[in-house]
Amino acid sequence: MTFLLFGLGLVALIAGAELLVRGASKLALSFGISPLVVGLTIVAFGTSSPELAVSVQSAWNGKTDMAVANVVGSNIFNVLFILGLSAMITPLLVDKQLIRQEVPIMIGVSLLFAALTLDGGISVTDGAIFVALMIIYTTFLIVQSRRQTKALNDEYADSVGEKSTGWDATLPVQLALIVAGLGMLVLGSNLLVEAAIVFARYLGLSEAVIGLTIVAAGTSLPEVAASVTAALRGQRDIAVGNVVGSNTFNILGALGVSSMVAPTALTLPPSMLAFDIPVMTAVAIACLPIFMTGNLIARWEGALFFAYYIAYTLYLIMAAKEHDALGDYAFVMQTIALPLTAITLAVIVVRHMRQRSG
């Protein structure tokens, strides 16, 4: 029965996100808002609506571990799994604006989140800061989009569509899609959270671990669909930009709103403070050297991302089960795998800088 509820919750979340994005996108296009603005804001934020719904639902019910773990796990999953998988399908070209602006913003937001959690939690004041920054960031994107190139506008038009003339062209239908999408998000998040709690108890895992893995992967399925589809279509900015934009929104929007509706401050377990949040921040920072080398995420870099997600998940499971091999596993990762990766990235960046200067 729990598996059924979990599955129904996932279906409701994904369907709700699709209805919300379709309704809001068509409504915006009907009012003359450009496809680029719709792609940068409504589509990017809409694919993160499951994270928002689950985190808010968890915070409202006092499940603070789940509320924060869902966002942290989703951000790690988005970069390592989704970009890794997409790049293995086809090398991803990265627009210079992402390198100059969007990735540094994502890194800055991740560092801010890490800094605000040093006291062990996220307060209402912290949440208000996140929400205010989200509003500023969204406004900035809308203003900036007016100066974007025609090629980029055309690419987003191909992804999100032009002004609708089909069955969803009328205002009542668009509003109905939005309302239905929001309703399914609420229903799906409630089912998913309740089922995840049962899983955690049955498997002997903490709610934080379930949130970092199963729930995070489930709520990131819209991002998987959006980025993989964009990669197959050759839409270079959307495949990568969707992940970067979603990660920024997950922190500013999902955590911001969650901390403001929670009965108390969102407290974090020591393991998340000591390991998962630093991993999330490191993953965000790692995007910059990989993206800037040739403005490309190569297949081998995608495979590296993907392998690290498997390694991260395996570590969480071994730590939760207190496996005997955990110490050896952590030692190999810390003393061999991570240093080798850091050295490789450093060499690639230095070589890239020399080529540019030459």
N, C-alpha and C positions, 0 to 999 in steps of 0.2 A: 504493500500500500504506500509506503514511504517513497519507493522508487517512482510509483505512478504520480504522486503529488509533486515530486521533484521534476519529473518530465513535463507535467502539465504547467508547472511554474516556469520552466525554461521556454516552453512553447508560447505561453502567454507573454512573457517578457519580450521575446524576439518579435512576435506578431504585433505587440503593442508598440514597440520601437518603430517597426515598419509603418504602421498606420499613422503614428505621430509624425514621423519624418515626411511621409507622403502628404498628409493633410497640411502640415505647416509649410512645407516647401511649395505646394501648389497655391496655398493662400498667399504666401509672400510674392510668388511670381505674378499672381493675379493683381496684386497691388503695385506691380511695376518694379519690385526689388530685383536686382540683377542675379543671374545664376551664380556668379562668383560669390556674392555676399551670402546667398543661400547655402552654398557649399561650404564656405568657411565657418558659418555659424550654425544654422539649423541642422544641416546634415551631420557635421562633426559633433555637435552637442547632442543631437538626437540619437546617434549610435552609442552615446554614453548614458542615455537615459536609464537603461537597466541598472548600471552602477549607482546612479542617483536614487532610483526607487528602492533598491535593496539596502543601501546604506541608510537612507532616511527611515525606512521601515525598521531596520535593526536598531538605530539610535532611539527611535520613538519607543521601542519596546525594552530599552535598557540593555540591549545586546551590543555594547560598545566595541568589544573585540571584533565582532563580525562586521560592524560598520566601517571600521578603519582597515581591517584586513582585506576586505573586498576591494577597496581602492588601491591599497599598496600592491596586492596580488595582481589586480587588473593592469596596473601600470607596468609591472614586470612582464606580465604575459603579453601585453601589447607590443613591446619592443622585441623581446627575445623570441617569442613564439610567432607572432603575426608577421613582423618584419622579416624574421628569419625564414619562415615558410614562404612568404611572398618573394623574397630575394632568391630563394632556391628555385622557384618556378621560373623567374626571369630577373636578371639583374635590374635593380631599381635606380633610375636616374633621380637625382635630388636637386631641386631648384635652389639657386643661390640664396633666395629669400629665406628658405627654411634654415640654411646654415647661418646666415647673418642675423636672423630675427627669431623665428619660431623655436628652434632648438635652444638657443640661449634663454629664451623666456621659459621654456619647459624646465631647463636646468635651474634657473633662478627660482621658479615656483617650488621645485623639489627641494632645493636647499632651504628655502623659507619654511617649508613644511617640516623638514628635519630639525631646523633650529627651534621652531615653536613647540616641538614635542620633547625638547630636552627636559622640561619640567614634569614629564610623565603623562601628559594628556593634551587635549585640544579644548580650550575653553570657548565660551560663547563669543568672547572678544576676538579670539583667533578666527572663529568662523565668520564673524562680521568682516574682518580684514580680507578673508578669502573671497567672500561674496562681493565686496566693494572692488577688489582687483578684477574679478570676473567681469563685472559691469564695465570697468574701464577698458579691459582687454577687448571685449566684444565691440565696444564703441570705436576703439582704435582700429580694429579690423575693418569695420564698415566704412570708416572715413578713408582708410588707406586703399580699400578696394577700388575706389573711384580712379586711382592712378595706375591700376594694373594694366598690363598689355592686353591687346585683343586676343592673342593666342591663348593666354591663360583664361580669359573670359569664355572663349569658345570651348576650352577643355571642360570647364565646369558646366557649361551649358549642355554638353554632350552627356555629362554624368547625371545631372539633376533634372535635365529637361528644360524646355522653354515653357512659355505660358500655355496652360492646358486648354485643350478644346474638346476633351473627351468626357467620360462619365463623371470625372472629378473636377469639372470646370466651374461648377456652381458653388457659391458661398455656403449654402446649407450642407452640402456633401462634405466640403472641406472641414467645416466646423464639426460635423459628425465624426469624421475620421480622427480629428484631434481628441475629441472627448472619448471616443472608443479606445484610442491608443493609450490615453492616460489611465482609463479604467482598467485596461488589461495589464498595464505596468504595475498598478497598485495590487491587483489580484495576483499577478505572477510573482511579484516580490514577496508577498505574504506567504504564498505556497512554498517558494524556494527557501526562504529563511527558516520556516518551520521544519521543512524536510531536512535542511542542512544541519539543524540542531540535533535532530534524531540520528542522522548519520554520524555526527561527532560523538554522540554518546555510545552508539552501537560499536563503532570502530575504536573507541578508546582514544580518540583524538580531540584536541581542544577545538573550540569554536574558531579560534584564530587560525589554526592550520586549515580547517575546512574552508574558511573564508579566503585564505591565501591561495588555495588550489582549486577545489571543485567549484565554489561559488564564483571566484574570480574568472575562471575559464568560461563558465556558463554565461555570465553577464557580458563577457567580451565577444560573444559570438557575432553580434552585429558588426563589430570592428573587423572580425575575421572575414565575414562575407564582403564587406565594403572594400577592404584592402586587397584581398585576393582577386576579387572581380576587377578592380582597378588595375592591378598588375597584369592580369591576362589581357586587358584591353589596351595596355600600354599607356595608361593615364598616369604619368610619372609623378605629378604633384599630389594627386589625390591618394595614391597608394600609401605614400609616406606621410603626407600632411594630415590624413585622417588619424593616424596613430599619434602623431605629435600633438595635434589639437585635442584629441580625446584625453590624452594624459594630463594636459594642462587643465581641461575642464573637470576631470575626475577629482583633482585636488581642490581647485577653486570652487567648483559647483557642488559636487557630491559631498565632500567633507565639510565645506562651508555651510551648506544648508543643514546637513546632518547634525553638526555641533550646535546649531542654533535651535533645533527642535528637540534635542535630547533633554531629558529631565535634569541631567547632571553633565558635567564635563566628560568628554570622551577619553576615558583612561585607557592606556595601552599596556599590554603585558611586557615585562622586561625583555623577553626574547625578541619581540618585534622592534623594540627600541635599539637593541644591541645588534640585530642581524638584518631583519627584513627591510627596515627603512634605509639603512646604509646600502643594501643591495639595490633597492629601487633608485636611490640617488646615484649610485655608481653606474647603473645601467643608463640613466639619463645622460650622465656626463660622457659615457662611452660612445654615445651617438655622434658627438661632435667630431672626433678624429676619424671615425669611419665614414661619416657623411662627406667630410671636406676633402677626402682623398679622391680626386677625380670626379667629384660630385656624383658618386656612384656607390651603391651597396652591391658588391659583387656576390656571386654565388657562394664563394668560400666564406665570406663574411656573414652571409645569411646562415650558412651551416654552423658557423661558430656561435651565433646568437642562439640558434635552435638547440645546439648541444648544451649550452649553458643553462637553458631553461630546464632541460631534462636533469642536469646536474643539480640545479637549485631545488627542483621538486623532490628529487631523490633524497637530498639532504634533509628537507622538511619531514619527510616520512620517517627516515632513520632517526632523526632527533626526537620525533614524537613517540616512536616505539623504543627509544633508548637502545638502539641496536649496538651490538658489541663492536662492529666495524666502524662506528661513527667517528671515533678518534682518528683512525688511520685515513678514512675518507677525507675528513676535514684537513688533515695534515697534507695530503697529496694536493688538494685543491689550493690551499693557502701557500704552499712552498714551491709547487711546480706549475700547475695549470694557470693560476692567475698571474704569477710573475712572467711566465712565458708569453701570455697574451698581452700583458702590458708592454713588454719589450718589443713584441712584434708590431703593435700599434704605434709605438714611439718611433720605430725604424721607418714605418710607412709614412708617418707624418713628416719626419725629417726629410725623407727622400722627396716627398711631394713639395715641401717648401723649397728645397734646392732646385727642383725642376721649374718651379714658378719663378724663382729669382734668376735662374739661368736663362 
